[in-house]
Amino acid sequence: MFASPSFLGRLALIALAAILLWALFAGETGAGGPERSYRVQPGDTLWSIAVRTFPGDPREGIWELRERNDLDTSTIVPGQVLVLPA
C-alpha cells in the first residue's frame, strides 16, 4: 500500500526538475503595463525626474532610469527622450 523509498526518491527528483525548469523559463509577464517616455526639459536632472515619477527612494529611480536607458553617466540633455519604467 505504501510507496517504496526508491519511488519517493524518483518522485522528489521529478518534482525538483519540474520546479527548476519552471524557474528557468519563467520570465517577465509584462504585467507592469506599457512603458512611458519622457522628453528631458531644461533644468531636469535624473534626480528630479526620479522624484516626480518613482515612489520611494529617488536613488532607486535613478538606477532604474540609467539601466532602462543604457546611460553610462547621470548626464542628460534637454530634448533627450528617456524611457520611464511602468
N, C-alpha and C positions, 0 to 999 in steps of 0.2 A: 504494500500500500504506500509506503514512504519511498521517495525518490532516493536513488543511490547517490553517494557523495560525488562520484565522477559526473553524474548527470547534473547535479547542482553546480559543480565547478564549471562545466561547459555552458550552462545557462548563465552563470555570472559573467563568463568571458564574452558571450554573445551580447549580453546587456551592456557591458563596458564598451565593446566595439561599436555598438549602435550609438551610444552616448558620444563617443569620440568622433564618429562620423558626423553626427548632427552638429556638434560644436565646430567641426572643421568647415562644414559647408553652410552653416547658418551665417547669414550676412545681414547687412543693413536692410531694413524693410522699407526705408523711405517714408516711414510714417511720421517723420518730423515735419512734413509739409514742404512746400516749394521754397527754394532759395530766393532771397530778395537781393537786389543790387542797390548800391548807394553811390552817387557821384560826389566825390570829395569837394567840399566848398572851401574858399579861402578861410584860413584860421583853424580849420579842422585838424585834429590830431587823432591818432589811434585811441588815445585815452578818452577824448571827448566823444568819439563815436561809440566806444565800448560802454561808456557811462549811459548814453542815450539808448542803446539797443540791447544790452545784456543785463539780466538781473544778477545781483550779487557782486562779487569782486571784479572790478574792471580789468585786473591783470589777467584773469581767465579769458575775458572777452578779447583782450589784445592778443593773447596767444591764439585764440580761435581765428581771429581776423588774419593774423600772419600765416597760420597754417593753411587756411582756406584759400588765401590769395597768393601763396608762394612768395611771401615777402621775406627777403633776407634781412632787412632792417626795418625800423619803425618809421622810416621816412615815406611820407605820402605827399602828393602834389594835387593842387586844385584841378578838377576835371577828371582825375583818375577814377575809374569805376571799381568799386570793391564789391565782392560777393559777401553778403551777410548770411551766416548760417541761420536756418529757421529755428 
